Amino acid sequence: MSTLPNALCPPHRVLLGPGPSDVAPSILGALAKPTVGHLDPYFLTVMDEVRSMLREVFGTQNELTFPMSGTGSSGMETCFANLIEPGDEVLIGVNGVFGGRMVDVAERCGAVVTRVEGEWGRALTADAFREAAAGKSFKILACVHAETSTGVSQAIPPLREVANEVGALLLMDCVTSIAGTPLKLDGWGVDAAYSGTQKCLSCPPGLSPISFSEAASDRLSARSKKVQSWYLDLSMISNYWGSERAYHHTAPINMLYGLHEALRLALEEGLEARAERHQRNGEALCAGLEALGLELVVPQEERLPQLTAVRIPDGVDDGAVRRHLLENYGLEIGGGLGPMKGKVWRIGLMGAGSTSRNVALCLSALKTALSSQS
Ligand SMILES: *Cc1c(COP(=O)(O)O)cnc(C)c1O
């Protein structure tokens, strides 16, 4: 290389897409603190505090609760890789991208998957699961709590009933719900859950907190074969997060500092107050979008407050509007995925980004971007 690149100087964006979300300043500060060893006594305390705060945010007492080293998808893969043995029957709700990704991951683990197909932009009903199950029994029933590709919120308790009927463990994706929507893993009877740091926890991407109930942990111990993935094998990783502190892989120390601060911020605000803030700002955004004459994708009772999908009006250039927002306002919103590509925008108000100031900024920026089109 003839000239050395300059030191990085990233722009300050306002991240109102489907994640990553704006990172709280004290979390960026935590990331920059001195790195210690992954078995340093100081770090062991950090780990214990992360675990106990995570339990509170997940709404669980599950012993097996800790962050995986990897993004949200690594948590998805961890759940399926540890709970599935080849040939296992699995029932998965698919009404968006992430349900579809679960199917792919489960099949790669050797599962025989029955898909519960639903309309994109609508929640799935318990009866849709019952019909697809057709009286058979299943090892796992899996669903996405907050479907970020469409902005749909899925009610979990009715799916627990179906899981009981088909004899399945209940597995839930809470990547976008954690710290934005209250989670009650124990109250709802969820057996395995995975999440991510870069949505409503307002941390950079890089960790995936997971939690396994006693029934899920029993399923893991009763496996007839080793978990196929060495890196994601919870029977080994739980020895590092547990009292043995046995080295498995080097924990991403500074990311865990970041998660520690993110969890601390969420609990300091209060989970109910945080959920109410997300609700209030989400509703204000929806009202403002409708006042601009735009059409929302999801019916009110199934909407997520932290992610709103809105239809792109006919004749409006998706890319040009998003470029206008980025270039003139430093504002990022998301485009559509899969069948919704080019048809919707996805606006996230997640974690530190869920503020009335961002709602106002987004609405006024979108208004000028749309009028620059006509
Ligand atoms: C973002 C997201 C994922 C994937 O997480 P990555 O961090 O991108 O790997 C999975 N499920 C849902 C619902 C998500 O929003």
The ligand as an ORCA input file, in Angstrom:
! r2SCAN-3c Opt
* xyz 0 1
  C     -32.056     -8.613     13.376
  C     -32.838     -9.855     13.584
  C     -32.256    -11.132     13.546
  C     -30.848    -11.376     13.140
  O     -29.929    -10.757     13.908
  P     -28.466    -10.421     13.347
  O     -27.898     -9.661     14.485
  O     -28.658     -9.621     12.106
  O     -27.773    -11.699     13.099
  C     -33.056    -12.217     13.844
  N     -34.352    -12.070     14.145
  C     -34.958    -10.863     14.159
  C     -36.403    -10.764     14.506
  C     -34.207     -9.724     13.879
  O     -34.807     -8.517     13.893
*
